[in-house]
Amino acid sequence: MKDFAVSLTIFMGSPVVDMTEIPGIFDIAFDADPESMPGMPPHGPSAGDFPNPSITNAIRTLGLDLRPGEVSVKHLVVDSVKRVPTEN
């Protein structure tokens, strides 16, 4: 489920955190309207070409739910790098 959350982060354009605590490996497949995925590039077929549900509704068909909220997320911030380039 953690890998699925990472994939959803890309599609949603904002962090998605696995709160299910479900262990294991899963093969998850679903169809969703690309227009409902803010993290996807804006080019490609129009929304009318896809009779698929929004990504939120597609996730619900899997028995999962996306809820906005605030959680602590570990991340690394690099303020600057001071290194002289070396010759190849």
C-alpha positions as CSV (number, residue, x, y, z in Angstrom):
1,M,0.0,0.0,0.0
2,K,2.9,2.3,0.6
3,D,4.0,2.0,-3.1
4,F,0.4,2.7,-4.1
5,A,0.4,5.9,-2.0
6,V,3.7,7.0,-3.8
7,S,2.0,6.4,-7.2
8,L,-1.0,8.4,-6.1
9,T,1.2,11.2,-5.0
10,I,2.3,11.6,-8.6
11,F,-1.2,11.5,-10.0
12,M,-2.7,13.8,-7.4
13,G,0.2,16.3,-7.5
14,S,0.3,16.4,-3.7
15,P,1.5,14.0,-1.0
16,V,-0.6,10.9,-0.4
17,V,0.2,9.0,2.8
18,D,-0.7,5.3,3.4
19,M,-2.8,5.3,6.6
20,T,-4.2,1.8,6.1
21,E,-1.3,-0.1,7.8
22,I,-2.1,-3.0,5.5
23,P,1.1,-5.0,4.9
24,G,1.8,-7.1,1.8
25,I,2.2,-6.7,-2.0
26,F,-0.8,-6.0,-4.2
27,D,-1.5,-5.8,-7.9
28,I,-3.8,-2.8,-8.1
29,A,-5.4,-1.7,-11.4
30,F,-8.1,0.9,-12.0
31,D,-9.2,3.3,-14.7
32,A,-9.7,7.0,-14.0
33,D,-10.3,10.1,-16.0
34,P,-7.0,11.9,-16.6
35,E,-8.7,15.3,-16.1
36,S,-9.3,14.3,-12.4
37,M,-5.5,13.9,-11.8
38,P,-3.9,17.3,-11.1
39,G,-0.4,15.8,-11.2
40,M,-0.7,14.6,-14.8
41,P,0.4,16.7,-17.7
42,P,-2.4,18.8,-19.2
43,H,-1.9,17.4,-22.7
44,G,-3.5,14.3,-24.3
45,P,-7.0,13.2,-25.0
46,S,-9.9,15.3,-23.8
47,A,-12.0,14.3,-20.8
48,G,-14.9,13.4,-23.1
49,D,-12.8,10.6,-24.6
50,F,-12.7,8.8,-21.2
51,P,-16.0,7.4,-19.8
52,N,-14.0,6.6,-16.6
53,P,-14.8,7.9,-13.1
54,S,-12.7,10.5,-11.3
55,I,-9.6,9.2,-9.6
56,T,-11.3,9.7,-6.2
57,N,-14.3,7.5,-7.3
58,A,-12.0,5.0,-8.8
59,I,-10.1,4.7,-5.5
60,R,-13.4,4.2,-3.7
61,T,-14.2,1.2,-5.9
62,L,-11.1,-0.4,-4.4
63,G,-12.6,0.0,-1.0
64,L,-10.2,2.9,-0.2
65,D,-10.7,6.6,0.4
66,L,-8.6,9.7,-0.1
67,R,-9.1,12.2,2.6
68,P,-7.4,15.6,2.9
69,G,-5.6,16.2,6.2
70,E,-2.4,17.0,7.8
71,V,0.2,14.5,8.9
72,S,3.9,14.7,9.6
73,V,6.0,13.7,6.6
74,K,9.7,13.1,6.7
75,H,11.6,15.0,4.1
76,L,15.1,16.3,3.4
77,V,15.8,20.0,2.6
78,V,19.1,21.0,1.0
79,D,19.8,24.7,1.5
80,S,23.0,24.8,-0.5
81,V,25.8,22.7,-1.8
82,K,29.4,23.9,-1.8
83,R,31.6,21.6,-3.9
84,V,34.2,22.4,-6.5
85,P,33.5,20.4,-9.7
86,T,36.2,17.9,-10.6
87,E,37.5,17.2,-14.1
88,N,36.4,13.9,-15.8
